[in-house]
Amino acid sequence: MKYSIQDLTEKEGKTGNKYHLATLREESEEGTESKVSSFDLIGKKDGDIVEGEIIQNGQYLNFKIKKEYVAKTGGASAGIKVAQERKQEMISKTMDRKEDSFKISATFRDATLLTVVWSQKTPFPLSQEIEEKWVYFRKWLLKNYDVPTDDLNTPF
C-alpha cells in the first residue's frame, strides 16, 4: 500500500540505533492515518510517498518499506570487461618480463662463452681481466640484442 509521510521525526533507540516516528496517511479514498515507527524511513522527508506495509508489533505499529528488486542490465558485462582489460594488461607485462629474462639469460650465457674463448687465446689472464672482458662482451651483446636480422650492418 502507498502512504504519504507526515510529521517525520528522527529518534535514537536505547542501543543507539536511529529510527523515525511518523504519521503515515494512506493514499486511498479512506485516507486513514497511522502513527508508526520505522528504521526504513532514513533519508525520507515529509511529503514523500512510500510503498510498504504497517505491521502490528505488540502495542506499536511498525512500517516496513516494500523492497523493489530491479535487475541490473549491463552491470555484470561492464565488470567482466574491466577484468578482461586488467588481465590483458597483466599478460602484456608478463610477456615483457619473459622477453627481458630471455635477453638477460642469453647475454649472460653468450658473454660467458665469448670470455672462455678469449681466455683460451690469452696466456694466464688475471681474474680482473676476465671480469672486465665478460662485462665488455655482455654490454656489447645487450647493445646489439634487438638489431633486426635483415639489417646489413648486423655485427654477426
C-alpha positions as CSV (number, residue, x, y, z in Angstrom):
1,M,0.0,0.0,0.0
2,K,1.2,3.6,-0.6
3,Y,1.5,6.1,2.1
4,S,2.3,9.8,2.4
5,I,4.8,10.8,5.1
6,Q,3.7,13.4,7.6
7,D,5.3,14.7,10.9
8,L,8.5,12.8,10.4
9,T,10.9,12.9,13.4
10,E,14.2,11.2,14.0
11,K,14.8,9.4,17.3
12,E,17.5,7.3,18.8
13,G,16.9,4.0,20.5
14,K,18.4,2.6,23.7
15,T,21.1,0.8,21.7
16,G,22.0,4.0,19.7
17,N,20.2,2.9,16.5
18,K,18.4,5.7,14.7
19,Y,14.7,5.3,13.8
20,H,11.9,7.5,12.8
21,L,8.4,8.3,14.2
22,A,5.9,9.4,11.6
23,T,2.3,9.7,10.7
24,L,1.5,7.9,7.5
25,R,-1.6,8.8,5.6
26,E,-2.9,6.1,3.3
27,E,-3.0,7.1,-0.3
28,S,-6.6,5.9,-0.9
29,E,-10.1,7.2,-0.7
30,E,-10.3,6.4,3.0
31,G,-7.0,8.2,3.8
32,T,-6.6,6.7,7.2
33,E,-3.7,7.9,9.3
34,S,-1.4,5.8,11.4
35,K,1.4,6.7,13.8
36,V,4.3,4.4,13.2
37,S,8.0,3.8,13.9
38,S,10.4,2.6,11.3
39,F,14.0,2.1,10.5
40,D,13.2,2.2,6.8
41,L,12.4,5.9,6.6
42,I,16.0,7.2,6.8
43,G,16.6,9.7,4.0
44,K,12.9,10.4,3.6
45,K,11.1,13.7,4.3
46,D,7.6,15.0,4.9
47,G,5.5,14.7,1.8
48,D,7.4,11.7,0.3
49,I,5.3,8.8,-0.9
50,V,6.4,5.4,0.2
51,E,5.1,1.9,-0.5
52,G,5.2,-0.7,2.2
53,E,3.2,-2.3,5.0
54,I,2.2,-1.4,8.5
55,I,2.9,-4.3,10.9
56,Q,1.4,-4.5,14.5
57,N,4.2,-5.4,17.0
58,G,2.6,-5.6,20.4
59,Q,1.4,-2.1,21.2
60,Y,3.5,-0.5,18.4
61,L,2.9,0.0,14.7
62,N,6.0,-0.5,12.6
63,F,6.4,0.4,9.0
64,K,8.4,-1.7,6.5
65,I,9.1,-0.3,3.1
66,K,8.4,-2.7,0.2
67,K,11.7,-3.7,-1.3
68,E,11.9,-3.4,-5.0
69,Y,14.4,-5.6,-6.7
70,V,15.4,-4.3,-10.1
71,A,17.6,-6.4,-12.3
72,K,20.7,-4.6,-13.3
73,T,21.5,-4.6,-17.0
74,G,25.0,-4.2,-18.2
75,G,26.5,-4.2,-14.7
76,A,27.9,-7.7,-15.0
77,S,29.2,-7.2,-18.5
78,A,30.9,-4.0,-17.5
79,G,32.7,-5.8,-14.6
80,I,33.7,-8.6,-17.0
81,K,35.1,-6.0,-19.4
82,V,37.2,-4.3,-16.7
83,A,38.5,-7.7,-15.6
84,Q,39.4,-8.7,-19.2
85,E,41.3,-5.4,-19.7
86,R,43.2,-5.9,-16.5
87,K,44.0,-9.5,-17.4
88,Q,45.3,-8.3,-20.8
89,E,47.5,-5.7,-19.2
90,M,48.9,-8.3,-16.8
91,I,49.6,-10.7,-19.7
92,S,51.3,-7.9,-21.6
93,K,53.5,-7.2,-18.5
94,T,54.3,-10.9,-18.1
95,M,55.3,-11.2,-21.8
96,D,57.6,-8.2,-21.5
97,R,59.2,-9.7,-18.4
98,K,59.6,-13.0,-20.1
99,E,61.3,-11.4,-23.0
100,D,63.6,-9.4,-20.6
101,S,64.5,-12.7,-18.8
102,F,65.4,-14.3,-22.2
103,K,67.6,-11.3,-23.0
104,I,69.4,-11.4,-19.7
105,S,70.0,-15.2,-19.7
106,A,71.1,-15.2,-23.4
107,T,73.6,-12.3,-22.9
108,F,74.9,-13.9,-19.7
109,R,75.4,-17.2,-21.5
110,D,77.0,-15.7,-24.6
111,A,79.2,-13.3,-22.7
112,T,80.5,-16.3,-20.7
113,L,81.1,-18.3,-23.9
114,L,83.0,-15.4,-25.6
115,T,85.0,-14.9,-22.4
116,V,86.0,-18.6,-22.3
117,V,87.1,-18.5,-25.9
118,W,89.0,-15.2,-25.3
119,S,90.7,-16.6,-22.2
120,Q,92.0,-19.7,-24.1
121,K,93.8,-17.4,-26.5
122,T,95.2,-15.1,-23.8
123,P,98.1,-16.6,-21.7
124,F,97.4,-16.6,-18.0
125,P,94.6,-14.0,-17.8
126,L,94.0,-12.4,-14.4
127,S,90.6,-12.7,-12.8
128,Q,90.2,-8.9,-13.1
129,E,90.9,-9.1,-16.8
130,I,88.4,-12.0,-17.2
131,E,85.7,-10.0,-15.4
132,E,86.4,-6.8,-17.4
133,K,86.2,-8.8,-20.7
134,W,83.0,-10.6,-19.6
135,V,81.4,-7.2,-18.8
136,Y,82.6,-5.8,-22.2
137,F,81.1,-8.8,-24.1
138,R,77.8,-8.6,-22.1
139,K,77.4,-4.8,-22.8
140,W,78.1,-5.4,-26.5
141,L,75.6,-8.2,-26.6
142,L,72.9,-6.1,-24.9
143,K,73.5,-3.2,-27.3
144,N,73.1,-5.5,-30.3
145,Y,70.4,-7.8,-29.0
146,D,67.4,-6.1,-30.7
147,V,69.1,-5.4,-34.0
148,P,66.8,-6.6,-36.9
149,T,68.1,-9.7,-38.7
150,D,67.6,-8.1,-42.2
151,D,69.9,-5.2,-41.3
152,L,73.1,-5.4,-43.4
153,N,75.1,-3.7,-40.6
154,T,74.3,-6.5,-38.1
155,P,77.6,-7.4,-36.4
156,F,77.1,-11.1,-36.7
